[in-house]
Amino acid sequence: MTDTRSRQIVIAGAGVAGLTAALAFAERGYTVRVFEQAQRLEAAGAGIQLSPNATRILRQLGVLDKLLPAAVRPEAVVLKEAATLRELARVPLGQAAETRWQAPYLVAHRADLQSALMARVSEIPDIHFTTGARVSSAATGPHGITTTAEIDGKTIKAEGFLLIGADGVWSSVRALVDSSKRAALPTSHFSGELAWRATIAAESAAGQAFAAIGVTNCVTTFLHPGFHMVAYPVSKGAAFNLAAFTRGDRIAEGWSGNADAGILTRALRGTAAELARLVEQAGPWTAWPIHTVDSKQPWTTGNMALIGDAAHAMTPFAAQGAAMAIEDAATLADIIADFPADPLAAPATWEQSRRPRVAQVARRGAVNRLAWHASGPVAIARNVFLKVRSSEKLAADLDWLYGWRAVEADES
């Protein structure tokens, strides 16, 4: 393998996972070629939560300082009962999070994170970025992998020793392996959940309605058997991001689609009148189908590795989708750099080391959904548990998640 090929990484996708991977590999001395299918980058989604396990890595990669001017440090996560608006629990964040986990907990627009990543990418000459390029094939050989991308009907090739599929839940890179293995690659499926999203100005009627029932400098989660809603400030407090989650039928194969707004309205039955008015005033809402990927399926095959949603898209109930993508990117770069003499074995080693962590996070998300949508005796038990558990203990329950460090994971 030539030195150029042996030091080049090819990445499909320029979302959070792909851009973080580009930075992580470039920091370790690799040349990186990024292909992004879109003609221009448009961040999917609205708000995003970045816990300390993610911001710690962003700081190491020189991204955090570029993100901070647009981000908000919430003071706490506050859980409220949707029917009564009674506060059930509070997990301290703000300075308490930085002291406890040595990195900030942030909320921001997803576009602000992507802009910060791109700003850092533009400073590094060893990252070559191409938009409007769809990866169409990849051929592996004894000297590495050759990736073909299509641009305006033309094809270009990029050679390297590793192709990283960071192209999201509907990843096309999954199919770019030997046909005998194609059936084993993870495929996405609709989870049965819809996310309803809206962004409201703080000075608007909806913003004032939220201020009357929520906590404007915190992440507020309203719990109800039929739905739950998460709300937090963005744009330095000038706006609030709202995300409500309900059961629903499958809609368009894409990040957003048309869905019957009555689904959300009906889910609000039994909630406080003030919360129902907020939901009405915050509209129109955009519905987003939540798709997942079976994380038990392979993430790596020879010279290829899938990261982020392409490998293990999960429901958002632990607020860890972006964080897991960021962790994936950093840890993959670490292991590849640590085993330069055996580049084919390194991706499989990475997959084996990452699986327990991702599975644990997915389980936490499942537990959260069960607790947040609880009814009857289960809801009563939940409320009693939250009442007797102190804020300090609730924060300690998250040490494994927010306090995670790659070095510690490798040493375990």
CORJO-V329341 format. One record per pair of residues at least 12 apart in sequence whose ideal C-beta (glycine too) atoms are under 10 Angstrom apart, sorted by sequence separation. I is the first residue (numbers start at 1). J is the second residue. If there is no record, write none. Layout:
# CORJO-V329341
I|J  I|J
This chain:
# CORJO-V329341
9|21  22|34  55|67  77|89  78|90  79|91  93|105  135|147  136|148  137|149  146|158  147|159  173|185  174|186  175|187  219|231  220|232  230|242  231|243  248|260  267|279  268|280  299|311  309|321  312|324  313|325  334|346  335|347  338|350  370|382  9|22  21|34  55|68  76|89  77|90  78|91  92|105  93|106  135|148  136|149  137|150  145|158  146|159  147|160  163|176  174|187  218|231  219|232  220|233  229|242  230|243  231|244  246|259  293|306  298|311  299|312  308|321  309|322  311|324  312|325  335|348  336|349  11|25  18|32  50|64  76|90  77|91  91|105  93|107  134|148  135|149  136|150  145|159  146|160  163|177  171|185  174|188  202|216  218|232  219|233  229|243  230|244  249|263  265|279  297|311  308|322  311|325  332|346  335|349  336|350  371|385  9|24  19|34  75|90  76|91  77|92  78|93  133|148  134|149  135|150  144|159  145|160  147|162  171|186  214|229  216|231  217|232  218|233  228|243  229|244  230|245  248|263  264|279  265|280  293|308  297|312  309|324  310|325  332|347  335|350  371|386  9|25  18|34  55|71  76|92  77|93  133|149  134|150  143|159  144|160  145|161  147|163  171|187  215|231  216|232  217|233  228|244  229|245  247|263  248|264  264|280  293|309  295|311  296|312  308|324  309|325  312|328  334|350  335|351  8|25  9|26  18|35  19|36  50|67  75|92  76|93  132|149  133|150  134|151  144|161  145|162  146|163  169|186  170|187  171|188  214|231  215|232  216|233  227|244  228|245  229|246  246|263  292|309  293|310  295|312  307|324  308|325  311|328  333|350  335|352  7|25  18|36  55|73  75|93  76|94  132|150  133|151  137|155  139|157  141|159  143|161  144|162  145|163  169|187  170|188  213|231  214|232  215|233  227|245  228|246  246|264  261|279  265|283  291|309  293|311  294|312  295|313  307|325  308|326  310|328  332|350  335|353  9|28  74|93  75|94  130|149  132|151  133|152  136|155  138|157  144|163  169|188  214|233  226|245  227|246  245|264  246|265  248|267  261|280  264|283  293|312  294|313  295|314  307|326  308|327  309|328  331|350  332|351  334|353  335|354  14|34  73|93  74|94  75|95  76|96  77|97  131|151  132|152  137|157  138|158  139|159  165|185  168|188  169|189  217|237  220|240  222|242  224|244  226|246  227|247  244|264  246|266  247|267  265|285  292|312  293|313  307|327  308|328  7|28  9|30  10|31  11|32  12|33  13|34  14|35  15|36  50|71  73|94  75|96  76|97  130|151  133|154  140|161  210|231  216|237  226|247  246|267  264|285  292|313  293|314  307|328  308|329  332|353  7|29  8|30  9|31  10|32  11|33  12|34  13|35  14|36  19|41  73|95  75|97  133|155  219|241  220|242  221|243  222|244  224|246  245|267  246|268  261|283  263|285  291|313  292|314  306|328  307|329  328|350  331|353  332|354  7|30  8|31  9|32  10|33  11|34  12|35  13|36  14|37  15|38  48|71  74|97  133|156  135|158  140|163  210|233  244|267  261|284  264|287  290|313  291|314  292|315  305|328  328|351  331|354  6|30  7|31  8|32  9|33  10|34  11|35  12|36  13|37  14|38  73|97  216|240  244|268  261|285  263|287  290|314  291|315  307|331  7|32  8|33  9|34  10|35  11|36  12|37  13|38  47|72  49|74  73|98  133|158  138|163  290|315  307|332  5|31  15|41  130|156  147|173  207|233  214|240  259|285  261|287  290|316  328|354  331|357  4|31  14|41  16|43  138|165  259|286  260|287  290|317  305|332  327|354  15|43  16|44  49|77  77|105  130|158  135|163  148|176  214|242  258|286  259|287  288|316  15|44  16|45  76|105  147|176  211|240  257|286  258|287  259|288  295|324  299|328  328|357  15|45  74|104  75|105  128|158  135|165  210|240  256|286  257|287  259|289  305|335  324|354  327|357  328|358  73|104  74|105  145|176  196|227  200|231  202|233  207|238  255|286  256|287  257|288  305|336  327|358  16|48  73|105  74|106  135|167  202|234  207|239  210|242  256|288  257|289  300|332  24|57  27|60  71|104  72|105  73|106  74|107  134|167  194|227  196|229  198|231  202|235  207|240  255|288  256|289  299|332  324|357  364|397  16|50  20|54  23|57  27|61  71|105  72|106  73|107  193|227  201|235  202|236  206|240  254|288  255|289  324|358  327|361  364|398  23|58  26|61  27|62  71|106  72|107  138|173  195|230  199|234  202|237  203|238  204|239  229|264  244|279  252|287  254|289  24|60  68|104  70|106  71|107  72|108  135|171  136|172  140|176  199|235  202|238  203|239  204|240  206|242  227|263  242|278  251|287  252|288  253|289  255|291  364|400  20|57  23|60  24|61  67|104  71|108  135|172  138|175  139|176  140|177  201|238  202|239  226|263  227|264  242|279  251|288  252|289  254|291  324|361  364|401  16|54  20|58  23|61  68|106  70|108  71|109  134|172  135|173  137|175  138|176  140|178  201|239  202|240  226|264  229|267  240|278  244|282  251|289  253|291  320|358  323|361  324|362  22|61  23|62  64|103  67|106  70|109  137|176  138|177  200|239  201|240  227|266  228|267  229|268  248|287  250|289  361|400  23|63  64|104  68|108  136|176  199|239  200|240  226|266  227|267  242|282  249|289  303|343  311|351  321|361  360|400  361|401  20|61  52|93  67|108  70|111  71|112  135|176  199|240  200|241  226|267  227|268  244|285  246|287  248|289  250|291  302|343  303|344  305|346  306|347  320|361  360|401  16|58  19|61  51|93  55|97  64|106  70|112  71|113  198|240  199|241  200|242  225|267  226|268  227|269  229|271  240|282  243|285  248|290  302|344  305|347  312|354  318|360  319|361  320|362  20|63  55|98  59|102  60|103  69|112  70|113  198|241  199|242  224|267  226|269  242|285  244|287  245|288  304|347  305|348  307|350  311|354  312|355  318|361  357|400  361|404  19|63  59|103  68|112  197|241  198|242  199|243  224|268  225|269  226|270  227|271  300|344  303|347  311|355  314|358  318|362  320|364  321|365  357|401  360|404  52|97  56|101  58|103  59|104  67|112  70|115  71|116  197|242  198|243  224|269  225|270  226|271  243|288  245|290  302|347  305|350  306|351  314|359  317|362  318|363  319|364  320|365  51|97  52|98  55|101  56|102  57|103  58|104  66|112  67|113  70|116  196|242  197|243  198|244  224|270  225|271  229|275  300|346  301|347  302|348  305|351  312|358  318|364  319|365  55|102  56|103  66|113  67|114  69|116  196|243  197|244  224|271  231|278  300|347  301|348  307|354  311|358  312|359  314|361  315|362  317|364  318|365  357|404  52|100  53|101  55|103  56|104  58|106  67|115  68|116  195|243  196|244  197|245  224|272  299|347  300|348  314|362  317|365  318|366  52|101  54|103  55|104  66|115  67|116  195|244  196|245  222|271  229|278  299|348  300|349  312|361  314|363  316|365  317|366  318|367  319|368  357|406  51|101  52|102  53|103  55|105  63|113  66|116  67|117  194|244  195|245  196|246  222|272  229|279  298|348  300|350  301|351  312|362  314|364  315|365  317|367  318|368  52|103  54|105  55|106  65|116  66|117  194|245  195|246  224|275  231|282  299|350  300|351  314|365  315|366  317|368  318|369  51|103  52|104  53|105  54|106  64|116  66|118  67|119  193|245  194|246  196|248  227|279  299|351  300|352  314|366  316|368  317|369  357|409  50|103  51|104  52|105  63|116  66|119  67|120  193|246  194|247  195|248  222|275  229|282  298|351  299|352  315|368  316|369  317|370  353|406  356|409  50|104  51|105  52|106  62|116  63|117  65|119  66|120  192|246  193|247  194|248  300|354  315|369  317|371  50|105  51|106  58|113  63|118  65|120  192|247  193|248  194|249  299|354  317|372  354|409  357|412  49|105  50|106  61|117  63|119  64|120  191|247  192|248  194|250  222|278  299|355  317|373  353|409  356|412  49|106  50|107  62|119  63|120  66|123  191|248  192|249  194|251  222|279  353|410  48|106  49|107  50|108  58|116  62|120  63|121  190|248  192|250  48|107  49|108  54|113  58|117  61|120  190|249  191|250  197|256  213|272  295|354  296|355  299|358  353|412  47|107  48|108  61|121  190|250  195|255  214|274  295|355  47|108  48|109  62|123  189|250  190|251  195|256  213|274  214|275  47|109  48|110  58|120  62|124  212|274  213|275  46|109  47|110  48|111  50|113  190|253  194|257  196|259  295|358  296|359  45|109  46|110  47|111  48|112  210|274  213|277  214|278  295|359  45|110  46|111  47|112  48|113  188|253  194|259  196|261  209|274  210|275  212|277  213|278  43|109  44|110  45|111  48|114  194|260  209|275  212|278  295|361  43|110  44|111  196|263  211|278  295|362  43|111  45|113  196|264  209|277  210|278  42|111  43|112  45|114  194|263  209|278  41|111  43|113  44|114  194|264  208|278  209|279  245|315  292|362  43|114  196|267  206|277  207|278  209|280  210|281  245|316  335|406  42|114  43|115  205|277  206|278  209|281  210|282  245|317  334|406  338|410  41|114  194|267  205|278  206|279  208|281  209|282  243|316  292|365  333|406  334|407  41|115  43|117  206|280  207|281  206|281  207|282  331|406  334|409  335|410  41|117  205|281  206|282  243|319  330|406  334|410  41|118  204|281  205|282  206|283  327|404  200|278  204|282  323|401  327|405  331|409  323|402  327|406  331|410  198|278  318|398  198|279  200|281  320|401  323|404  200|282  319|401  320|402  327|409  170|253  196|279  198|281  199|282  200|283  318|401  169|253  170|254  198|282  170|255  197|282  198|283  169|255  196|282  198|284  230|316  34|121  168|255  196|283  198|285  199|286  230|317  41|129  196|284  197|285  198|286  32|121  196|285  197|286  228|317  230|319  41|131  109|199  195|285  196|286  197|287  40|131  194|285  195|286  196|287  197|288  32|124  39|131  40|132  195|287  196|288  20|113  33|126  34|127  35|128  36|129  38|131  39|132  194|287  195|288  16|110  19|113  23|117  26|120  31|125  32|126  33|127  34|128  35|129  36|130  37|131  38|132  39|133  194|288  195|289  15|110  19|114  22|117  26|121  31|126  32|127  33|128  34|129  35|130  36|131  37|132  38|133  193|288  194|289  195|290  22|118  30|126  31|127  32|128  33|129  34|130  35|131  36|132  37|133  38|134  193|289  194|290  16|113  19|116  20|117  23|120  26|123  27|124  29|126  30|127  31|128  32|129  33|130  34|131  35|132  36|133  37|134  192|289  193|290  15|113  16|114  19|117  22|120  23|121  26|124  35|133  36|134  37|135  191|289  192|290  193|291  221|319  15|114  18|117  19|118  22|121  26|125  27|126  34|133  35|134  36|135  190|289  191|290  193|292  14|114  20|120  23|123  26|126  33|133  35|135  190|290  191|291  192|292  219|319  16|117  19|120  20|121  23|124  25|126  26|127  35|136  190|291  191|292  15|117  19|121  22|124  25|127  189|291  190|292  14|117  18|121  188|291  189|292  14|118  22|126  23|127  187|291  188|292  189|293  22|127  188|293  189|294  270|375  22|128  186|292  187|293  188|294  14|121  22|129  186|293  187|294  19|127  185|293  186|294  185|294  186|295  19|129  186|296  187|297  18|129  107|218  186|297  35|147  37|149  107|219  185|297  186|298  35|148  36|149  37|150  39|152  184|297  185|298  186|299  33|147  35|149  37|151  105|219  183|297  184|298  185|299  14|129  35|150  11|127  14|130  33|149  35|151  185|301  9|126  14|131  181|298  184|301  8|126  9|127  10|128  11|129  7|126  14|133  174|293  182|301  185|304  8|128  169|289  181|301  186|306  195|315  12|133  35|156  169|290  170|291  177|298  181|302  185|306  188|309  195|316  12|134  13|135  112|234  169|291  171|293  188|310  191|313  193|315  12|135  33|156  35|158  94|217  107|230  112|235  168|291  169|292  170|293  174|297  177|300  178|301  191|314  192|315  193|316  11|135  34|158  44|168  93|217  94|218  108|232  110|234  169|293  174|298  177|301  178|302  186|310  189|313  191|315  193|317  245|369  10|135  33|158  44|169  90|215  93|218  107|232  108|233  109|234  168|293  174|299  176|301  177|302  185|310  186|311  188|313  191|316  12|138  33|159  92|218  93|219  107|233  108|234  109|235  177|303  185|311  186|312  247|373  33|160  85|212  91|218  107|234  108|235  174|301  177|304  186|313  245|372  246|373  10|138  32|160  35|163  85|213  87|215  90|218  91|219  108|236  176|304  245|373  31|160  85|214  30|160  33|163  34|164  36|166  37|167  109|239  174|304  30|161  36|167  37|168  82|213  110|241  173|304  30|162  32|164  34|166  35|167  89|221  109|241  173|305  174|306  80|213  87|220  88|221  107|240  108|241  173|306  10|144  80|214  89|223  107|241  165|299  10|145  12|147  37|172  80|215  88|223  165|300  171|306  8|144  10|146  11|147  78|214  164|300  171|307  174|310  6|143  8|145  10|147  12|149  25|162  78|215  85|222  171|308  173|310  174|311  5|143  6|144  35|173  77|215  162|300  163|301  171|309  172|310  5|144  10|149  25|164  76|215  78|217  82|221  83|222  163|302  164|303  165|304  166|305  167|306  169|308  170|309  171|310  1|141  5|145  75|215  78|218  79|219  80|220  82|222  83|223  162|302  163|303  164|304  165|305  166|306  167|307  168|308  169|309  170|310  171|311  228|368  1|142  2|143  5|146  74|215  75|216  76|217  77|218  78|219  79|220  80|221  81|222  82|223  83|224  162|303  163|304  164|305  165|306  166|307  167|308  168|309  169|310  228|369  1|143  2|144  22|164  74|216  75|217  76|218  77|219  78|220  79|221  80|222  81|223  82|224  83|225  161|303  162|304  163|305  164|306  165|307  166|308  167|309  168|310  169|311  171|313  230|372  1|144  21|164  74|217  75|218  76|219  77|220  78|221  79|222  80|223  81|224  82|225  160|303  162|305  163|306  164|307  165|308  166|309  167|310  169|312  170|313  228|371  229|372  22|166  73|217  74|218  75|219  76|220  77|221  78|222  79|223  80|224  82|226  164|308  166|310  169|313  228|372  21|166  72|217  74|219  82|227  165|310  166|311  168|313  169|314  227|372  228|373  18|164  20|166  72|218  74|220  82|228  164|310  165|311  227|373  10|157  11|158  17|164  18|165  19|166  72|219  82|229  221|368  225|372  226|373  10|158  17|165  18|166  223|371  224|372  225|373  9|158  10|159  11|160  17|166  18|167  46|195  79|228  80|229  223|372  224|373  225|374  226|375  8|158  10|160  16|166  17|167  18|168  45|195  47|197  222|372  223|373  224|374  225|375  8|159  9|160  10|161  11|162  12|163  13|164  15|166  17|168  46|197  221|372  223|374  224|375  225|376  8|160  9|161  10|162  11|163  12|164  13|165  14|166  15|167  16|168  45|197  46|198  47|199  169|321  5|158  6|159  7|160  8|161  9|162  10|163  11|164  12|165  13|166  14|167  15|168  46|199  77|230  78|231  225|378  5|159  6|160  7|161  8|162  9|163  10|164  11|165  12|166  13|167  78|232  225|379  4|159  5|160  6|161  9|164  10|165  11|166  12|167  13|168  77|232  224|379  4|160  5|161  6|162  11|167  12|168  147|303  223|379  2|159  145|302  146|303  147|304  168|325  1|159  13|171  74|232  145|303  1|160  12|171  13|172  74|233  144|303  145|304  166|325  223|382  1|161  12|172  13|173  72|232  73|233  223|383  12|173  72|233  140|301  11|173  71|233  72|234  140|302  141|303  166|328  71|234  72|235  140|303  166|329  223|386  12|176  70|234  71|235  72|236  138|302  139|303  140|304  164|328  70|235  71|236  72|237  138|303  164|329  70|236  72|238  138|304  166|332  69|236  164|332  72|241  164|333  49|219  162|332  47|219  164|336  162|336  161|336  193|369  191|369  161|340  49|230  162|343  161|343  162|344  47|230  49|232  160|343  161|344  164|347  47|231  48|232  162|346  47|232  82|267  161|346  162|347  47|233  48|234  82|268  85|271  86|272  47|234  83|270  84|271  85|272  46|234  47|235  82|270  83|271  84|272  85|273  82|271  83|272  85|274  81|271  82|272  85|275  81|272  47|239  49|241  80|272  83|275  46|239  47|240  48|241  82|275  47|241  49|243  82|276  46|241  47|242  80|275  45|241  46|242  47|243  46|243  45|243  145|343  144|343  144|344  140|344  113|322  117|326  44|254  45|255  44|255  45|256  43|255  44|256  107|319  110|322  42|255  113|326  105|319  46|286  45|286  46|288  77|319  45|288  44|288  63|326  58|323  61|326  54|320  57|323  49|316  51|318  53|320  56|323  48|316  51|319  54|322  55|323  58|326  61|329  49|318  50|319  51|320  54|323  57|326  61|330  49|319  50|320  53|323  54|324  56|326  57|327  60|330  45|316  48|319  49|320  51|322  52|323  53|324  54|325  55|326  56|327  49|321  50|322  51|323  54|326  57|329  58|330  61|333  48|321  49|322  50|323  53|326  54|327  57|330  48|322  49|323  53|327  56|330  57|331  48|323  51|326  45|321  50|326  54|330  45|322  21|305  21|307  20|307  21|308  20|308  17|306  18|307  17|307  18|308  82|372  17|308  12|304  16|308  17|309  18|310  79|371  100|392  10|303  15|308  16|309  17|310  79|372  89|382  105|398  10|304  12|306  13|307  15|309  17|311  88|382  89|383  101|395  13|308  15|310  88|383  96|391  100|395  9|305  11|307  13|309  83|379  89|385  90|386  96|392  100|396  13|310  86|383  88|385  89|386  101|398  105|402  12|310  81|379  88|386  89|387  97|395  100|398  101|399  87|386  88|387  92|391  96|395  100|399  103|402  89|389  90|390  91|391  92|392  101|401  102|402  103|403  32|333  81|382  89|390  90|391  91|392  97|398  101|402  102|403  20|322  24|326  28|330  81|383  89|391  91|393  92|394  93|395  100|402  101|403  103|405  23|326  27|330  30|333  79|382  91|394  92|395  100|403  101|404  102|405  17|321  21|325  24|328  25|329  53|357  79|383  90|394  91|395  101|405  16|321  17|322  20|325  21|326  24|329  25|330  28|333  81|386  89|394  90|395  97|402  16|322  19|325  20|326  23|329  24|330  27|333  28|334  30|336  91|397  15|322  16|323  17|324  18|325  19|326  20|327  21|328  22|329  23|330  24|331  25|332  26|333  30|337  79|386  91|398  16|324  17|325  20|328  21|329  24|332  25|333  28|336  29|337  53|361  16|325  17|326  20|329  21|330  24|333  25|334  28|337  93|402  15|325  16|326  17|327  19|329  20|330  23|333  24|334  27|337  28|338  17|328  18|329  21|332  22|333  25|336  29|340  17|329  20|332  21|333  24|336  25|337  28|340  16|329  20|333  24|337  77|391  17|332  76|391  79|394  77|394  11|329  77|395  76|395  77|398  9|332  9|333  9|336  7|340  6|340  6|343  1|343  53|398  52|398  56|402  60|406  51|398  53|400  55|402  56|403  53|401  54|402  56|404  57|405  52|401  53|402  56|405  57|406  51|401  52|402  53|403  54|404  56|406  51|402  52|403  53|404  51|403  52|404  53|405  51|404  52|405  53|406
